[in-house]
Amino acid sequence: MDISNIFSTIGGIGIKNIFFMLFTILFAIFYFFYALVISKQVKVMDKALQDKYNWLILFITSFQVTVSLILLIILILTIFFI
């Protein structure tokens, strides 16, 4: 790929859009890791504390991890296929 092609691609997309895309990808990656850490903490809490509503907390945590993974996949696919 020629240097002029790279500059024309960046110019067509716009430098602000590139920074916005990178920021959103980094945010999605950090959110996914955050959701995984929270999920691990909730599993430890579930073992230590027995309650009748633990299934609800585990469900919400699993849902959060799933949503964060879907968000990350969608953002990565939109970055590479636009």
Secondary structure, 3 states (H helix, E strand, C coil): CCHHHHHHHHHHHCHHHHHHHHHHHHHHHHHHHHHHHHHHHHHHHHHHCCCCCHHHHHHHHHHHHHHHHHHHHHHHHHHHCC
